[in-house]
Amino acid sequence: MIYTVCSRRDGIMEYFAMFHSSMIPTKFDSGEGCKMDAEQKAILLHPEDNTVTALADLKPGQAVATGSDAANEPIVIRQEIPYAHKFARVFIPKGADIKKYGEVIGIAVADIHPGGHVHVHNVEGKRAREEFL
């Protein structure tokens, strides 16, 4: 089961998913505008992110709302997205930064369309690259 815990730090809403063996609540609210429905399938971790994290296994053609996106427009999934993997929120052109948690975590090595799987096959990570240390 997944609980979503939300908190505010420096004015930025942060989200954390964690496993718990007991029953999942239908809603969990830890404060100021931070609510999540248990049926939510994905979450936008930071408003500047161009990726969204899956909270369940997602199938092609499935329309998924992030619940946190300002427009809250559903994103149509283009390919299977496993639980906890990322998918594109917007079109990400080859060479563009990949953002999660409001931070750059990699560079797109191919164009990634909204709803496309964002993973090692189309992202070069920035960790341990000399120019970023």
C-alpha positions, 0 to 999 in steps of 0.5 A: 500500500502507498501513503503519500505524505506531503509537507511544505519546505521553503514554500515548495510542496514536497511529496513522498511515497512510502510503503505500509502494510496496513490499509491505505486511507482514501485521502491523506492530508497533512496540511495546506492544500496537500491532498491526494486521492488513493486512486491517483495513479501519478504525481508531479513532484515539483511544478518545474518538473517535466517528468511525472512519477507513476504510483501504479503500473500504467498501460498505453492509452490510459489517461492519467491526471497528476493531481498536482499539475496546475492545469490538471490535464490528464496525460495519455500514457504512450507505453507501459510505465512500471510503478515508480518509473517516470513518464514525460509530462510535456514534450522533451526534445533530444538534448533537453534537461530531464527534471525531477524534484525541481532538479536536473537529473539527466539529459534526453538522448532522444525526443520523448513525447508526453506520456512516454517512458523516461528511463535509461533507454532515452536519458543520460544521467548527470550523476558522476559526470565530471562536468557536473561534479 
